[in-house]
Amino acid sequence: MRMVLKGNGAVAHGVRLARAQVISAYPITPQTSIIEGLADMVSEGKLDAKFIKVESEHSALAGCISASSAGARVFTATSAQGLALMHELIHWAAGARLPIVLANVNRAMAPGWSIWTDQNDSLSQRDTGWMQVYCESSQEVVDSVIQAYKVSEKVLLPTMVILDAFFLSHTYEDVEVPEQSMVDGFLPPLDLPQKMDLERPAALGNLVFPDRYMEFRRKMDLAHDLALGVWEEVGREWGGLTGRSYGLVEEYRLEGAELVFVTAATAASTARVVIDAMREEGIPAGLLRLRVFRPFPAELLRGVLAGRKKVVVLDRNCSFGHHGIFHQEIKSALYGLPDAQRPPMYGFIAGLGGRDIRPDDIDGMLRGVWEGRITDPVSWWDVLEAKDPARAAVVMA
Amino acid sequence: MSTEVVKLKPGSYKTDLKPVWCPGCGDFGVLNALYRAMAQLQLEPWNTVVLSGIGCSSRLPGYVATYGFNSVHGRALTLATGVKIARPETIVIAVGGDGDGMAIGGNHFMHACRRNLDVTYILMDNEIYGLTKGQTAPTTPTGDKTKSSFYGNPEPAVDPVELAISTGATFVARGFSGDMKTLTNLIVQAIQHRGFAFVNVMSPCVTFRGESQYGILKEKLRLVPEDHDPTDRLAALAFTREKDVLTTGILYNVDEPSLVDRIAHVRELAKAQGPEPTVKDILQTFFPSF
């Protein structure tokens, strides 16, 4: 059925179609309309789920962890400060190997207070063992939520489905909402292999001594390796059912592209317009959109980027003291290439705290690099630079 | 050159920020009462800190010309603790909403009361989450319809006043943002109190609880009876969980050592012990011949 949905509405419909059984959530801008949508669906009888309203995000994820441990399909949503408050349990959910799906609406961290988008909230959770999928459109959001349950339940790792604040969460788009019967065929009811069971009583969360802890962590890492293939397989299967296939990354006009622009989320939509215009002019530019960031498709990226002339990475995030995060990771993935095959990389940090990234910005970055005017490995784009950077670094902090 | 003492007026405490609350919000009344109380006490802005968490009401520090801290959700009292311990001579006023203070910050509230932390805590109680657009709060009356409880709130509500009295606050009052005179007086006395002074202000959210809230509250409000003994804990508790009436005024007020007093006492005890033993002293307890 075709519907006009904003990104947050698309999340709610994805969760409904996945037949989540327990939703445990706490309001935070710009996520709130996700759980409001789900609360409506539950109270109208459109979704047969228990809706638990708790007193903090920490409790929201705790509710998901216990319900998931009991074998229920669960969901929660949050943003920024809420995700940071969940952090202790974010580790727990992955370590306990629970297939929880969480929607995070990317919002910049305080201070200074901001409700607008950037990726530092979700990327701060990079090393917790969660899978992360960055979405570009409301269509991709609804499709990815359903796929996330399938992948999570196969590899027993939680997934964060991530969407930009306002640019996606609050922008209405035309969305093909799948039929329930089709989703039911794609995603069977959850049958967790290890769950609380009165017939087989077990204690959860026990102490693990040094002789076994590493083995548990090794298994998490192996599950991530396995998940790379599962995301591809599930994305293809979804394509067979709906005509919309998904991979770990999305390639756009990469055939013959010598200048490759890499980014994630909604900035990719803006980049497409710029790439088209540059191609018209005869500049061999193409776009590579990161979709699944954990597990990290290092081998795939190496294959796609090998031999390109220049690679430009746009990060709506920053690991302070060392580059944008996508930039770092892609750079490390390319290390194994022979010198002649390894393209020089140029990173741009832009759009933090919701600052708009316009076609002109991306055009400026790409042209600057292509024409050799920008040679710095990392540049902060569209930022007021202090007259005396040494002093500013201290004073502005 | 002569120095003239400038008398601070309520307006002296205003900043050039214009409050972004909805027209009719009860928090305007609380802010004005706070300006008046500060002027009445001639609080020195440079010795006063106003802290908050997150929520509509937590915007308040930005509107007061003192040191201000708009911190993270639910943590106003934890920051207030740090400020007061580090600078005991400072007047510390924590403010926030019921969602901020009773839900995510509920545990901090209990411990601030228990410790008798020397701060004033003004809770703007609108019985709803306003900033996130109208979800059920821990203070929302049972049965009330909200954005997150379409068929009525199934949960019992907490009375912050009851919680404060029962967990050890030494000054507990209830006010109404529509009664400026009483509220100003309550805030003045709260700031003057040594120890944890809690003022729960009924501050209607006209947007998500409806404009009728003012009328409903005015119907229910009554001043605390003149013969009430505010040092009597049980008598004070009788004014909590009220249904048909809502009692305003100072409900509980006792004199107990505050957290700052107790820490000072520990410091005295430690000093009386004499200097710290040296490593050699310690080793000698194990090896007397060392």
Interface residues (C-beta under 8 A of the other chain):
Chain A: Y26 P27 I28 T29 T32 I35 E36 A39 D40 S43 K53 E55 S56 Q81 L85 A110 W113
Chain B: I54 N70 V72 H73 G74 A103 I104 G106 Y129 L131 T132 K133 Q135 T136 P138 K147 S148 S149 F150 Y151
